[in-house]
């Protein structure tokens, strides 16, 4: 199985410089805020977004070593901190008690403080970006924040009304996940002065990869032995219709669809309904269909990389696509 350690090897020095850069920029006054900030940043997870920035920068750099500059670290910081803040806010919205196997910020310090911490991270992120004078990077990256908010609101509305369609689902995951991952890839290229067409190509690559990444997340939610740090079938308990269930609903007649949606409405308090829907999705091809869609996005992403000459960075990006498919967390 492909590992992130293998994928990171060509940009180990860049990632170390990035970690130092973040530590320099993200400090806070006051013991409580400092503790909360330290806790949130210590559980940033797999670091796929800064990794993608670094690999894209290194692959697109015309001068060797350009990807190790502070401009690239700044680009990686801007996208990663938007992601970190969004996760803190997501846990408040979803009332989640855990994040990656640890208590969430809202579980440790209550929701109102978690919201303030997320806001602080976003504000500090913008302040560092603007003070750097790298306005092209700040403008390029920060537009993704609006898309994240739009996706969250749309997902909540569809969960409340059970009005999810396949196109709406794809729109949601594009806004909530793929748009920011696309910006990661394009920001890396932009940070090293790549031509406009390469910046655009890397954005499309990242968006395809991001779509696959989110679909795999939705598949893992149905997998009992996944190591996601959250209970299996959490999406069902929250009333979310993701692609595996949507595939079954799309093939059901009206009566069957109404029955499945009625069971979904009870999932927050009825474990039998959760298990029934899990079995239904598995037995009626929902997981298989979603997996096929995920693989189509990954294939699209890999094809785009053929525009580049072979290099350790291109190989790592291809391996990152493999990792997205194979991961169990």
C-alpha positions in Angstrom: 0.0 0.0 0.0 1.3 3.5 -0.9 2.3 5.5 2.2 2.5 9.3 2.8 6.1 8.9 4.0 7.1 7.6 0.6 5.2 10.4 -1.2 6.8 13.1 1.0 10.4 12.1 0.4 11.2 14.4 -2.5 10.0 17.5 -0.5 11.1 16.5 3.0 13.2 19.7 3.4 10.3 21.9 2.1 7.9 20.4 4.6 10.3 20.9 7.5 10.7 24.5 6.5 6.9 24.8 6.3 6.4 23.4 9.9 9.0 25.9 11.2 7.2 28.8 9.3 3.8 27.9 10.8 5.3 27.7 14.3 6.8 31.1 13.9 3.6 32.7 12.6 1.0 31.1 14.9 1.4 32.1 18.5 -1.2 33.7 20.8 -1.3 35.8 24.0 -2.9 34.2 27.0 -2.6 30.7 28.4 -6.0 29.4 27.3 -5.8 30.6 23.7 -2.2 29.4 23.4 -3.2 25.9 24.7 -6.2 25.7 22.4 -4.1 26.8 19.4 -1.3 24.4 20.2 -3.8 21.6 20.5 -5.5 22.3 17.2 -2.2 22.7 15.3 -0.8 19.5 16.8 -3.7 17.4 15.3 -3.6 18.8 11.8 -3.7 15.3 10.4 -2.1 13.9 7.3 -0.9 17.3 5.9 -2.0 16.5 2.4 -2.7 20.1 1.5 0.7 21.5 2.2 2.2 18.4 0.7 0.3 19.1 -2.5 1.5 22.7 -2.5 5.1 21.6 -2.1 5.0 18.9 -4.8 3.3 21.2 -7.2 5.8 24.0 -6.6 8.8 21.7 -7.0 7.4 20.2 -10.2 6.7 23.6 -11.7 9.8 25.5 -10.5 12.0 26.6 -13.4 14.9 27.2 -10.9 16.1 24.4 -8.7 15.4 25.1 -5.0 12.7 27.7 -5.7 10.2 25.6 -3.9 12.0 26.0 -0.6 11.4 29.7 -0.4 9.1 31.5 2.1 6.6 32.3 -0.6 5.8 28.6 -1.1 5.6 28.1 2.7 3.2 31.0 2.8 1.0 29.5 0.2 1.0 26.2 2.1 0.2 27.9 5.3 -2.7 29.9 3.8 -4.5 26.8 2.5 -3.7 24.6 5.5 -5.0 27.1 8.1 -8.2 27.6 6.1 -8.6 23.8 6.3 -7.8 23.6 10.0 -10.3 26.4 10.9 -13.0 24.8 8.8 -12.6 21.5 10.6 -13.0 23.2 14.0 -16.1 24.9 12.8 -17.4 21.7 11.2 -17.1 19.9 14.6 -19.1 22.6 16.3 -21.8 22.4 13.6 -22.0 18.6 13.7 -21.6 18.5 17.5 -18.7 16.0 17.0 -16.9 14.9 20.2 -13.8 13.5 18.4 -11.5 14.5 15.6 -8.9 12.0 14.4 -9.3 9.8 17.5 -8.9 12.7 19.9 -11.4 14.9 21.7 -12.4 17.7 19.4 -11.7 21.3 20.3 -15.4 21.9 21.1 -15.5 18.8 23.3 -12.5 20.0 25.3 -13.3 23.7 25.6 -17.0 24.1 24.6 -18.4 25.2 21.3 -18.3 29.0 21.8 -14.5 28.8 22.5 -14.0 26.5 19.5 -15.7 29.0 17.2 -13.5 31.8 18.5 -10.4 29.7 17.9 -11.5 28.9 14.4 -12.0 32.6 13.8 -8.7 33.5 15.4 -6.9 31.1 13.1 -8.6 32.6 10.0 -7.8 36.1 11.2 -4.2 35.4 11.9 -3.9 33.6 8.6 -5.2 36.6 6.7 -3.0 39.0 8.7 0.2 37.1 7.9 -0.8 36.8 4.2 -1.5 40.5 3.8 1.5 41.6 5.8 3.7 39.5 3.5 2.7 41.6 0.5 2.1 38.5 -1.6 -1.3 39.7 -2.7 -1.5 37.4 -5.8 -1.3 34.4 -3.5 -3.7 35.8 -0.9 -6.3 36.6 -3.6 -5.8 33.3 -5.4 -6.3 31.2 -2.2 -8.8 33.1 -0.1 -11.6 32.8 -2.7 -11.9 29.2 -1.6 -13.2 30.2 1.8 -16.5 31.4 0.3 -16.9 28.0 -1.5 -16.5 26.1 1.8 -19.2 28.1 3.4 -21.6 27.7 0.5 -21.0 23.9 0.4 -21.7 23.6 4.2 -25.0 25.5 3.9 -26.1 23.6 0.9 -25.3 20.3 2.5 -27.3 21.2 5.7 -30.2 22.3 3.6 -30.3 19.1 1.7 -30.0 17.0 4.9 -32.9 18.9 6.4 -35.2 18.5 3.3 -33.9 15.2 1.9 -33.6 16.9 -1.5 -30.2 15.6 -2.5 -29.6 14.9 -6.2 -26.4 13.6 -7.8 -25.6 17.0 -9.3 -26.2 18.7 -5.9 -23.9 16.2 -4.2 -21.1 16.8 -6.7 -21.6 20.5 -6.2 -21.3 20.2 -2.4 -18.2 18.1 -2.5 -16.6 20.4 -5.0 -17.2 23.4 -2.8 -16.4 21.7 0.5 -13.3 19.7 -0.5 -12.3 19.8 -4.1 -12.1 23.6 -4.5 -9.5 24.0 -1.7 -7.5 21.0 -2.9 -7.5 22.5 -6.4 -6.2 25.8 -5.0 -3.4 23.9 -3.1 -2.1 22.5 -6.4 -2.5 25.8 -8.3 -1.0 27.9 -5.5 2.1 25.8 -5.5 2.6 26.5 -9.2 1.7 30.2 -8.8 4.2 30.6 -5.9 7.1 29.6 -8.2 6.0 31.7 -11.1 4.7 29.0 -13.4 2.9 30.1 -16.6 -0.8 30.8 -16.3 -1.7 27.6 -18.3 0.3 25.5 -15.9 -1.4 27.1 -12.9 -4.8 26.4 -14.5 -3.8 22.8 -15.2 -2.7 22.2 -11.7 -5.9 23.6 -10.4 -7.9 21.1 -12.5 -5.7 18.3 -11.3 -6.2 19.2 -7.7 -10.0 19.5 -8.2 -10.2 16.0 -9.7 -8.1 14.7 -6.9 -10.2 16.5 -4.3 -13.4 15.0 -5.7 -11.9 11.5 -5.5 -10.7 12.3 -1.9 -14.2 13.2 -0.7 -15.9 10.3 -2.3 -13.4 8.0 -0.6 -14.2 9.7 2.7 -17.8 9.0 2.0 -17.0 5.3 1.2 -14.9 5.0 4.4 -17.9 6.2 6.5 -19.6 2.9 5.5 -16.6 0.8 6.4 -16.5 -0.7 9.9 -12.7 -1.3 9.9 -11.7 2.2 8.6 -9.4 4.2 10.9 -11.0 7.6 10.5 -11.2 8.4 14.2 -15.0 8.6 13.9 -17.7 6.0 14.4 -18.7 4.1 11.2 -21.9 5.3 9.6 -21.6 8.7 11.1 -23.0 10.4 8.0 -26.2 8.3 8.3 -26.6 9.3 11.9 -26.3 13.0 10.8 -28.9 12.5 8.1 -26.4 13.1 5.3 -27.0 11.5 1.9 -23.7 10.8 0.2 -22.9 9.1 -3.1 -23.2 5.4 -1.9 -26.8 6.0 -0.6 -27.6 8.3 -3.4 -26.8 5.6 -5.9 -29.4 3.3 -4.2 -32.0 6.1 -3.9 -31.7 7.0 -7.6 -32.6 3.4 -8.6 -35.5 3.0 -6.2 -39.2 3.5 -7.1 -41.1 6.2 -5.2 -42.4 3.9 -2.4 -39.0 2.4 -1.8 -37.3 5.8 -1.8 -39.8 7.1 0.8 -39.1 4.1 3.0 -35.4 4.6 2.8 -35.6 8.3 3.6 -38.0 7.6 6.5 -35.4 5.2 7.9 -32.6 7.8 7.4 -34.7 10.4 9.4 -34.6 7.9 12.3 -30.9 7.2 12.2 -29.9 9.7 14.8 -31.7 7.7 17.4 -32.3 4.2 15.8 -29.3 1.9 15.3 -31.4 -0.6 13.6 -32.2 2.0 10.9 -28.5 2.7 10.6 -27.6 -1.0 10.1 -30.5 -1.5 7.7 -29.3 1.4 5.4 -25.7 0.2 5.7 -26.6 -3.3 4.5 -28.9 -1.9 1.8 -26.1 0.3 0.4 -23.6 -2.5 0.5 -26.0 -5.2 -1.0 -27.5 -3.0 -3.7 -24.3 -1.7 -5.2 -24.0 1.7 -3.7 -20.4 1.2 -2.6 -19.4 -0.3 -5.9 -20.9 2.6 -7.9 -19.3 5.3 -5.7 -16.0 3.5 -6.0 -16.2 3.6 -9.8 -17.0 7.3 -9.8 -14.0 7.9 -7.5 -11.7 5.9 -9.8 -12.8 8.0 -12.8 -11.8 11.2 -11.0 -8.4 9.7 -10.1 -7.8 8.6 -13.6 -8.6 12.1 -14.8 -6.1 13.5 -12.4 -3.3 11.1 -13.3 -3.9 11.8 -17.0 -3.3 15.6 -16.4 0.2 14.8 -15.0 1.3 13.4 -18.3 1.7 17.0 -19.4 4.9 17.1 -17.2 8.3 15.5 -17.8 9.1 12.6 -15.5 10.5 13.6 -12.1 10.5 12.5 -8.5 7.8 15.2 -7.9 5.5 14.0 -10.7 6.0 10.4 -9.4 4.9 11.5 -5.9 1.8 13.2 -7.3 0.9 10.0 -9.1 1.5 8.1 -5.9 -0.7 10.6 -4.1 -3.5 9.7 -6.4 -2.9 6.0 -5.6 -2.9 6.8 -1.9 -6.3 8.6 -2.1 -7.8 5.4 -3.6 -6.1 3.0 -1.1 -6.3 4.9 2.1 -8.3 3.6 5.1 -8.3 6.8 7.2 
